[in-house]
């Protein structure tokens, strides 16, 4: 794969849609419906719930609209990366009480770096060090585990000491609020290092990459996460030019999860009330999007009027009036439009994620690394699964 060519194609396609992607449709209400895609939105509205699940998961739809189908094919092609072949999925890990997702991730990383021996591991955001414990076990490796949470680290120390005394002597814990300027004092037992950031949130992933470059590490394994927490640390490579928003990063953060029928029905239910509340508040003169914080699933068993009264507590909402407003056919149509425009907008999430990952990969290429991007984890278990594996060659 030519990463530069792939990146340019991703960047060009996103640029065509950038204005649409920078803000959620609800934040543009009542001017939320772009006329150029209305036929596509209408085609989504005609889908059964099962067909809509297929569309969300695999970008598959029966349509005679060649432009719509081409867009979907382009996105699928640009966001398809080589899948990592996990050979030892039945391997027993040394750590116990690990959830299936974490176990799968550890096994995949073990397989990936299996050929690397006599190496120092720098495990950033290590938590209780389940990953490092398994990577050093029966190998000529040691690890420095870096995390801000000292309580997790103490649990890890105790567990590793109980599991295997030899392993406990090969792991050092540092409680550090890590960023790219961090200086890690250590004795390098082996010549080469690998810096690992497994699901490093937001700016932490580029911080890890820059730290590894500064530290002259031989290998880097970066797997990003929580893109909505990115601030300014993107467009790292020389050819990256898109100015993205938190709303756009949110798409990347929630993309690629396998949706079930139940998941989708719940999402539509939540958005129906959430969008209805904004439409109602807008009608009362509150034109700025009104944040309501975390809700509960039981809230959606309430009438809309009771929901509105609960989550707009400072605005003296009258539940009966809110209910009448919500049940107007015109308002229901507007809410439905907002929901399906947002579903359509979701198809760009993996493309935005690919833009961020390709940008980081090219940044490493420009600094003398051979770089692979692989889909390292099973999407069903771990949808944030795009890994950058870099090897310093200069």
Protein Blocks (a to p, Z undefined) as FASTA:
>chain_A
ZZklmmmmmmmmmmmmmmmmmpcfklmpcblbcfklmmmmmmmmmpcfklmmmmmmnopa
cdfbfklmmmmmmmmmmmcccddddfblmbccfbghiafklmmmmmmmmmmmmmpghiad
ddehklnolmmmmmmgopacddddddfblmlmmmmmmmmmmmomklmmmpccddddddfk
bccddddfbfbdcdddehiahjlmmmmmmmmmmnopabdcdddehkllpcklghkbfkbc
bdcdfklmmmmmmgoiacdfklmmmmmmmmmmmmmmmmmmmmnopabccdebjadfklmm
pcfklmmmmmmmmnopafklmmmmmmpmklmmmmmmmmmmmmmmmmmmmmmmmmmmmmmm
mmmmmnopacddddfbcfklmmblcccddddfZZ
